[in-house]
Amino acid sequence: MITKEKIFFKNKTLKMAGEIYFPENFDNTKQYAAIITVHPGNGVKEQVSGLYANKLAENGYITLAYDASHQGESEGEPRYLEDPVARVEDIRCAIDYLVTLPFIDENRIGAMGICAGAGYAINAAQTEYRIQAVAGISTWDVGDSQRNGFARCWSEEERKQMLKDVAAQRTREARGEEPLYVGYVPKTVKDITDDVPTIQVEAFDYYCTPRASHPNSHNRFLFSCNDRLAAFNAFDLIETISPRPILLIVGSEADTIYFSESAYNKAKEPKEMFTINGASHVDLYDKEHFVNEVAAKLTQFFDINI
């Protein structure tokens, strides 16, 4: 039987909240390989990152799912900050926590993420050499999307206008106005129009309905985060991960495949892009037959490489 334990670890002065999953017949006198699972933007540990943490624990790994700093049950002000630098540091600090545990083999640590969490996990692996192998599910590069718009549809003028809007909002907040929060996905069904990308429609169904909604996932982030997001490049040094391996798992019907293709094309061997036929981006979050296929591939990948 899989067991899990609520844990806390530090990111500088912040208290981070996580859940550590233990495989069946866990023996604290032995050492185990460990995998960190990183949630998407708008996600919390009780959703898809926890689901994959549980699946990998079923296959013999100790796994850690946690809430990003400034989000969920983790500390950090302002709330709902989506800062790529902080998100990558969260991963490093999660590893700092794991290596203090006597039952963790510090030479056998892997990382994986979902959506934006995959971009952060890959970015962390570029310079965090305690990560022996890294995997992304429905990978998303938040920097690409905030510089170029989804599907790279923005013009240069649209990009500049977004950053001008951020600058103006920061000035207003510096002068005492309330922070501006925006949603990751449409707020209501009425907000889903014909021009809303498929990924946002799918994500609304996941995050904002009984399918996977959670009281700590609020569909909001600080608008002023967008300047930090736009300055981030998830795959900037991805070629330096080699010879450590990279696995990218995508749904064949996802409208976000281009992020994984960008990562794959820039990475050096060993690398693999594995396609789940018939699946969309969000299908890989919780639809059982797809999740089981993804979990089997992840287990095979980590069994070989950590």
N, C-alpha and C positions, 0 to 999 in steps of 0.2 A: 504493500500500500504506500502511495506517495504521501509524504507529510510535508508541511510547510511551516515556517516560523517567521513571525514579524520581526524585523531587525532594523537597526538604525546605524548609520555611519556618517562620517563628517566630510563635508566639502568645505574646506577652510572653516569658517565660523558657522556654516549652515548644517542643520541636522537633517539628514536625508532619510527618507522612509522607504523600506524595501521589504520584499518577501523572498526568503531563501527556500528552495525546494530540495528535498532529500529523496534519493531513490529508495526503492523498496529494500528492506534489509540493510539499511544504512548502518555502518559500523564506524564509530568515531575514532577507532584505533588505526584505521586505514587511511590512505590518501586517495582522493578522487580528482578527476578532471572536472573543471568548472567552466560554465558558459554564462556570460552576461547577456541578457535580452533587453533591448532598448526600444521603448515605445514610440509611436508616431507623435507628431504634433497633434495636440488635442487629446492624446491618449493618457491613460493612467495604468498602473501596474496590474490592476484587476481585469484589464481587457486583453488585447491580443498578445502583449508581451508576456503576461502571466500564463496565457494559454500555451504558448510555445515553451515557456519555462517548465510547465507541467509535463508537456509531451516529451521534452528532452530528459527530464528527471525519470520518466517512465522507462527510458532507454539507458539509464545508468549514470547520468550526469548530475552533479550538484549545479543548480542554476540559481541565478539572482535576477529578479525583476524589481525595478524600483521606480519611484516617481521622480521626474526631472526636478532640479532645483527651481524654486518659484512656482511649482505646480503640484497638484495632488496633495498628498500629506507631507511632502517635503517643505522645509522652510525656505524663505527667500522673499524679500520685498524689493520691488513691487511684485504683486501677484500677476500671474499669467504672462510673465516675461518669457519669450522664446528667443534666447540668446545663444547662437551657435557655439560661441567660445565656452559659455557655461555648460552647454549640453555635452560638449566633448570632455570638458573637465569632470563632469559627473561620471563619465565612464572610467577615467583614470582613478577617481576616488573610490569607485566601486571595486576596482582591482586592488587598490590599497587596502580596502577592507578584507577582501577575500584572502590575500596573502598573509593576513594575521591569524587565519584559522588553521589549526594544526592538521585538519583533515583535508585540506586543499593542497594539491600538488601545484606549486607555483610555476612549474615548467610546463603545465598542461592547462592553459587558460585560453578559451576562445571567446569571441564576441559575435553577436548577430543583432540585427535590428530590423524593424519593419517601417516602411515608408520613410519619413524624415529620419527616424531612428536608425535606419540602415545607412543613410548618408553620414550621420554622425559616427556610427560605429566604424565605417570605412575610413573616415577622416581621422579618427583616433588611432587606428591601426597604422597609419602612415608614420607616426612618430612614437607610438606606444608599443615597445618591443616585447612587452609581456603578453601581448595578444599574439598567439601562435597561428591562428587562422580566423578569418572573418567572413561572415555571410550576410547578405542583404535579401530581404523579401519585399517585393514591390518597391524597390529602392526609389527614393526621391532626393534630389539635390535642392534644398531650400534656397540656396544662393542663385541657382539658375532660374528658378521660378520667380524669385523676387526681382531679379534684374531684367528678365525677358518676358515675364508673363507666362501663364500656363501654355504649353505647346509652343513656346517661343513666338507668341503672336504680337508682342508689343513692338512699337516703333521706338527709335531712340528718344523721340520727344515724349512718348508716354512714360518711358523709364525715368527721364529727367523730371517730369511732372510729379510722379510718385514721390521722388526724393525731395522735391520742393515742398510737397504737402507734408512729408514727415518733418522737414526742417521747421515749417510754420507751426506744426502741432507741438514740437518740442519747445518752441519759443512760448507758445501759449501756456504750456504746463510749467515752464520755468517761472512764469509770471503769476502762477497760482491757480490756473484753471484745472479742472478735473481731468484726469487721464482719459484718453479716447481708447475704447476697446472695440475691436472688430471680430467678426466670426471667422472660423476656418471654413465653415460650410453654411448653406442657407439656414436661416433661423426657423422657418416654418415651411410647410408644403407649398404655401402660396408664393414663397420666394423662389421656387424652382420653375424657371422659365425655360423656353426652348434653347436659349443661348448659354445656359449653365452647363459646364462640362460634365461628362458622364461621371468622372471621378468624384465630383462634388455631390452629385445626386446619390451615388453609392455611399459616400461617407456620411451624408445626412441620414440615410437609412440605418447605418451602423451606429453612429454616435447619438442620434436624436430620437430614436424609437426604442421600444422595449427590447429590440434585438440585442443591443449591447450598451445601452446608456448606463451611466454610472454617476452618482451624485457628486463625485470629484472631477468629472469631465464636463466643463462648462461651455464649450464652443466659444471661447473668447481668448484673444491675446492683445497685447498692447500694440496699437497702431505704430507707435514710435519704434517698435522692434525692427521695422522694415529696413531701416538703414543698415543695421547690423546684419540682417539676413542677406541683403543685397551685396554686402562686402565679403560674403563667405563663399568658398568654392569647395564643395565636399570632396572633389576628386583631384585637387590641385597637385598633390604629390603621390597619387595612387600608384604610379610605377615603382615607387620606392618600397612598397610593401613586399614585392618579390625579394627572395624566393618563398616567402610565406604565402599560402594560397588564399584565393578569393573565390567565393561562390555567390552568384547572383541568380535568384529565383524569381521568375516573372510569370504572370498569366498571359496566355496567348492573346486574350481579348482586351488586355489592359491598354488604356490610352496614355499610360505613363512609361511604356517600354523604353522610350527614348532616353530616359535617365540611366537605366541599366546598360543600354547600348553605349552611351557615352563613357560610363565607367569601364565597361569591358574593353572597348577600343583603346582606351588610354592605359589600362593596366598591362603589366607584363605577366608572363607565365610564372607559376601555374595559376590558371584562371578558368572558370567555367560559367557559362550562362545556361541555366536549366529552365525549360519551359513547361508549365503546367497547362496542358491543352484544355481549352474551353473555359478557362478561368479569367476573370477580370482582376483589376487591382485589389479591390476590397474583398472579393471572394476568398482570397488567401488569408483573410483575417479570422474567419470563423466557420466557413462552410466545411462540414466534417470530412467529406471525401477528398476535398482539396487539401485541407489541413493535414490529413493523414499522409498524403503523398509528399507534401512539403516536409513534414517531420521525418519521414523515412529518408528523404534525401539529405536533410541536415544531419541526421544521425550518421549516415554513411560518410559524409564529408568530415565531420568532427572525429569519428572513429579512426579515420585514416590519418588525420592531420594534427591532432593534439594528444 
